[in-house]
Structure formats: C-alpha cells, structure tokens
Amino acid sequence: MDHVQPALPYVRPYGRLRRYVLVAKPWIVVANLISAFGGFGLAARGHLESGLLLAVLAGVALVVASACVVNNVIDREIDRKMARTWNRALAIGAMSGRAAMVYAGVLGAAGLAVLWVGTNALATGLTVLGFAVYVGAYSLALKRISPLSTLVGSLAGATPPLAAYCAVSQRFDLGALLVLALFCSWQMPHSYAIAISRYDDYRAAGIPVLPVACDIATTKRHIAGHILVFMVEAQLLTVCGYAGMRFFALATALSLVWFGLARFGAGDDRRQARAVYVFSILVIVAVSLMLAVDAAPIPA
C-alpha cells in the first residue's frame, strides 16, 4: 500500500498518453531502430533507398513496441516485486491487461502491414519470428525457469538488424548470419551486466538470471568471453568483405576497452557491471552507425 502515492501521476488527465507511450518501452524501440539502421546500411553498401529504409524503421518500431507491450502484460506480477519496475502502468493497475493487448494488437498489425507492403516476405517473416521468440520462448516459457532465457532473448533482440539487412539483400546469406551472430553476442554481456547490477531485484522476483542461478563471478567470466566473441564476429564482417577497415578498427578498439572494463574494471561488482552496461550502449550505437557508414562497396 506504500506504492499508492507514486501511482498518482498515471491517473492525472495528461497521464493516459504518457502511460501508453511508456508501456511500449520507447527506449527499447529506439535501441532497436539504431541496430536496424546498421543492418540496413550494411546490406545497402552506400546505396540507401529512403522509401525502403522508412518502411523498415516504421515496421520494426511498431512490432517491437507491440512485443514490449505484451511483455509488460506477461510480467506485470513480477514487475511489482522489482524496485525499478513496480510503478509501471500495468503493475499498479493504471492500465488493464485487456486494453494493453488491444493496443499491442493494433501496433503489431500495423507494423507487419508496413513491412509486408514496403519490404519483402523474408524481412516480414523474420520480424514475426523475432516477436514469437521474444513473447513466447523468452517471456512466457523461459524467463521464470531458466538462465537460458538470456540467450533466447538475445536471438529476438538481433531480429531487427537481421530483418533490416534482409529487407535490402532479399536473401539470408553469410552477411545476414554474421549480423545475427554479432547482435546476439552484444546482447549477452549487456544483459548479464544488467542482471548483476539489478541482482536484488531479480532475486526478489524469483527470476533465475545467471548471477542468481549461479554466481556473479561466473557471470563476469561469461561477460568477458562474449565480448571477445563479439569482437571476432565484428572483425569477420570486414574479413568476409562486408565492412571496411574503419569499422574493423573501431569495433576492435571498442571491444578491447569493453573487455577491459569487464575483466579489470575497478569498484565493487555492481559498480563494475554498471560501467560495462553503460559502455555496451556506446558500443552498439557506434558499431551500428559505423556499419552503415563503412559498409564495403558491392564487388564489381
């Protein structure tokens, strides 16, 4: 009952629009758009088609927002047990589950329509697959029972750049596989760092993320290992002729700094994890933008 007062802003006259925006997790939507832009630019190789790019970004944004709304519905009970999520609209009852699902349905249908009309069947199908993995395999099936949920969630998180790549290439090739691997590998240390820094929340909610299910020391080793894998996968994009040397140099330098923070960073475990998390955001923004800027030209 001590949570009643913080809930008041959600029921003020201007609160309805705000809670409909927030329940779609706009910060996650923006992050996915940045990575999608990177995948699109890599496949376009300097020949950006504005209409196709707009369709990809709009469709991805709507479908990701829909998935986030559904996730909020599924997680509303555990959200009440976590310090960072207890005051979400669904957790405090400021929005009904039915209203949220209708909203999610409208967003998802609109996003898929945009992708179907404006891109191709492969990009649309990959986006549907990502939605299904995030909502079904991650949120419903694994999140509450297994630390493997992080790996499954990373597959869903890599879908936007993969779908964007395939919207341009119109095929699933080696470049698509490397994009999928790269963005999956980025998500693992990013998610593990969150799990360490929010350890008490996850333990209170009974979510078996790796630090809770195993221990923090093991999780830190996993973080460092995944960063090295990320670096190699980024380098392979250049080695295999998809990205240029500027991308190679930037991705390598950022990965080494990121690895240093994870392996040798100062402070207690949670402070170190927060540093790894914050730097991971810089890494994905810089790498995504450089993918678009320094994609290798199409061979003659």
Backbone hydrogen bonds, N-H to C=O, Kabsch-Sander energy under -0.5 kcal/mol:
donor,donor_aa,acceptor,acceptor_aa,energy
4,V,1,M,-1.4
7,A,3,H,-0.7
7,A,4,V,-0.8
8,L,5,Q,-1.7
10,Y,7,A,-1.5
11,V,8,L,-1.8
12,R,9,P,-0.8
15,G,12,R,-2.0
16,R,13,P,-0.5
18,R,14,Y,-0.9
19,R,15,G,-2.5
20,Y,16,R,-1.9
21,V,17,L,-2.0
22,L,18,R,-2.8
23,V,19,R,-2.2
24,A,21,V,-1.0
25,K,22,L,-2.0
28,I,25,K,-1.1
29,V,25,K,-1.8
30,V,26,P,-2.5
31,A,27,W,-1.9
32,N,28,I,-2.2
33,L,29,V,-1.9
34,I,30,V,-2.1
35,S,31,A,-2.0
36,A,32,N,-2.4
37,F,33,L,-2.3
38,G,34,I,-1.7
39,G,35,S,-2.3
40,F,36,A,-2.6
41,G,37,F,-2.8
42,L,38,G,-2.2
43,A,39,G,-1.8
44,A,40,F,-2.5
45,R,41,G,-1.8
46,G,41,G,-0.6
47,H,44,A,-1.2
48,L,46,G,-0.6
50,S,48,L,-0.7
53,L,49,E,-2.6
54,L,50,S,-2.6
55,A,51,G,-2.0
56,V,52,L,-2.5
57,L,53,L,-2.7
58,A,54,L,-2.6
59,G,55,A,-2.6
60,V,56,V,-2.8
61,A,57,L,-2.4
62,L,58,A,-2.1
63,V,59,G,-2.3
64,V,60,V,-2.9
65,A,61,A,-2.3
66,S,62,L,-2.1
67,A,63,V,-2.4
68,C,64,V,-2.2
69,V,65,A,-2.1
70,V,66,S,-2.3
71,N,67,A,-2.4
72,N,68,C,-2.0
73,V,69,V,-1.8
74,I,70,V,-2.5
75,D,71,N,-2.5
76,R,73,V,-1.0
79,D,75,D,-2.7
80,R,76,R,-0.9
81,K,78,I,-1.3
82,M,79,D,-1.3
85,T,82,M,-1.2
86,W,82,M,-1.7
88,R,85,T,-1.9
92,I,88,R,-2.1
93,G,90,L,-0.6
94,A,89,A,-2.2
95,M,89,A,-1.0
100,A,96,S,-2.1
101,M,97,G,-2.2
102,V,98,R,-2.2
103,Y,99,A,-2.3
104,A,100,A,-2.7
105,G,101,M,-2.4
106,V,102,V,-2.3
107,L,103,Y,-2.4
108,G,104,A,-2.9
109,A,105,G,-2.6
110,A,106,V,-2.3
111,G,107,L,-2.5
112,L,108,G,-2.6
113,A,109,A,-2.1
114,V,110,A,-2.2
115,L,111,G,-2.2
116,W,112,L,-2.8
117,V,113,A,-2.4
118,G,114,V,-2.8
119,T,115,L,-2.2
124,T,120,N,-2.2
125,G,121,A,-2.9
126,L,122,L,-2.5
127,T,123,A,-1.7
128,V,124,T,-2.2
129,L,125,G,-2.4
130,G,126,L,-2.5
131,F,127,T,-2.2
132,A,128,V,-2.5
133,V,129,L,-2.6
134,Y,130,G,-2.4
135,V,131,F,-2.8
136,G,132,A,-2.4
137,A,132,A,-1.1
138,Y,133,V,-2.9
139,S,134,Y,-2.6
140,L,135,V,-1.4
141,A,136,G,-2.1
142,L,137,A,-1.7
143,K,138,Y,-2.3
145,I,142,L,-1.6
146,S,142,L,-2.5
149,S,146,S,-1.5
150,T,147,P,-1.4
152,V,148,L,-2.1
153,G,149,S,-3.0
154,S,150,T,-1.7
155,L,151,L,-1.2
156,A,152,V,-1.5
157,G,153,G,-2.3
158,A,154,S,-1.2
159,T,156,A,-1.3
162,L,158,A,-1.6
163,A,159,T,-3.5
164,A,160,P,-2.4
165,Y,161,P,-2.2
166,C,162,L,-2.5
167,A,163,A,-1.8
168,V,164,A,-1.0
168,V,165,Y,-0.7
169,S,165,Y,-2.8
170,Q,166,C,-2.1
173,D,171,R,-0.9
177,L,173,D,-2.1
178,L,174,L,-2.4
179,V,175,G,-2.2
180,L,176,A,-2.5
181,A,177,L,-2.5
182,L,178,L,-2.9
183,F,179,V,-2.3
184,C,180,L,-1.9
185,S,181,A,-2.5
186,W,182,L,-1.9
187,Q,183,F,-1.5
188,M,184,C,-1.2
190,H,186,W,-1.5
191,S,187,Q,-3.0
192,Y,188,M,-2.7
193,A,189,P,-2.3
194,I,190,H,-1.5
195,A,191,S,-2.3
196,I,192,Y,-2.1
197,S,193,A,-2.4
198,R,194,I,-2.2
199,Y,196,I,-1.5
202,Y,198,R,-2.1
203,R,199,Y,-2.5
204,A,200,D,-2.5
205,A,201,D,-2.1
206,G,202,Y,-0.6
206,G,203,R,-0.7
207,I,202,Y,-2.6
209,V,207,I,-2.0
212,V,209,V,-0.8
213,A,209,V,-3.0
214,C,210,L,-2.8
219,T,215,D,-1.7
220,K,216,I,-2.5
221,R,217,A,-1.6
222,H,218,T,-2.1
223,I,219,T,-2.4
224,A,220,K,-2.2
225,G,221,R,-2.4
226,H,222,H,-2.6
227,I,223,I,-1.9
228,L,224,A,-1.7
229,V,225,G,-2.0
230,F,226,H,-2.6
231,M,227,I,-2.2
232,V,228,L,-2.1
233,E,229,V,-2.5
234,A,230,F,-2.3
235,Q,231,M,-2.3
236,L,232,V,-2.1
237,L,233,E,-1.0
237,L,234,A,-0.6
238,T,234,A,-0.8
238,T,235,Q,-0.7
239,V,235,Q,-2.6
240,C,236,L,-2.8
241,G,238,T,-1.7
242,Y,237,L,-2.8
243,A,237,L,-1.8
244,G,294,D,-3.0
248,F,244,G,-1.8
249,A,245,M,-2.8
250,L,246,R,-2.5
251,A,247,F,-3.0
252,T,248,F,-2.1
253,A,249,A,-2.5
254,L,250,L,-2.7
255,S,251,A,-2.1
256,L,252,T,-2.2
257,V,253,A,-2.0
258,W,254,L,-2.7
259,F,255,S,-2.9
260,G,256,L,-2.2
261,L,257,V,-2.3
262,A,258,W,-2.1
263,R,259,F,-2.9
264,F,260,G,-2.7
265,G,261,L,-1.0
272,Q,268,D,-2.7
273,A,269,D,-2.4
274,R,270,R,-2.2
275,A,271,R,-1.8
276,V,272,Q,-2.2
277,Y,273,A,-2.6
278,V,274,R,-2.8
279,F,275,A,-2.4
280,S,276,V,-1.8
281,I,277,Y,-1.2
282,L,278,V,-1.4
283,V,279,F,-2.5
284,I,280,S,-2.3
285,V,281,I,-2.1
286,A,282,L,-2.6
287,V,283,V,-2.9
288,S,284,I,-2.1
289,L,285,V,-2.3
290,M,286,A,-2.3
291,L,287,V,-2.1
292,A,288,S,-1.4
293,V,289,L,-2.0
294,D,290,M,-3.2
296,A,242,Y,-2.4
